[in-house]
Amino acid sequence: MEIILKKSVEGLGVPGDVLQVADGYARNYLLPMQLAVHATERNRRYLDHQKRVINQQEAKDKERAHEIAAQVAGVTCTLKRRAGENDRLFGSVTAMDIAEALRAEGFALERRFLELAEPIRELGVFMVQVKLHTDVVVELRVVVEREE
């Protein structure tokens, strides 16, 4: 039976793939679980239309990400925190803290865009990657200073 995948199926394919599978596999698993549809002409046209819509939306998202990246590229985020001896912070600076500081400066970035391997626990200058899109990554300079 020829089917079109609607969702990714491990070991079989990704959405949009047109595949030939066993009749029982399609009837008993793929179709009831709504992982696939029959490969009719109507479904193929609908799939082509959906791909065009998704590609257009992807292009808009990527363009918006490039605009935001251009604004964020030259920004330095400064945070003041209490620190003890050896410049160790009392607590830490997380992605949420950086996002709030950026929001105060007028940038509306969500914390999920900030890729921080682990929280910052000392004073200094750090480079944090901001992943706005799969192809658009910019570095943000974060300065953690001692609070007076």
Sequence and secondary structure as in RCSB ss.txt:
>XXXX:A:sequence
MEIILKKSVEGLGVPGDVLQVADGYARNYLLPMQLAVHATERNRRYLDHQKRVINQQEAKDKERAHEIAAQVAGV
TCTLKRRAGENDRLFGSVTAMDIAEALRAEGFALERRFLELAEPIRELGVFMVQVKLHTDVVVELRVVVEREE
>XXXX:A:secstr
 EEEESS BTTTB TT EEE  HHHIIIIITTTTSEEE  HHHHHHHHHHHHHHHHHHHHHHHHHHHHHHHHTT 
EEEEEE B GGGEEEEEE HHHHHHHHHHTT    GGGEE SS EEESEEEEEEEESSSS EEEEEEEEEE  
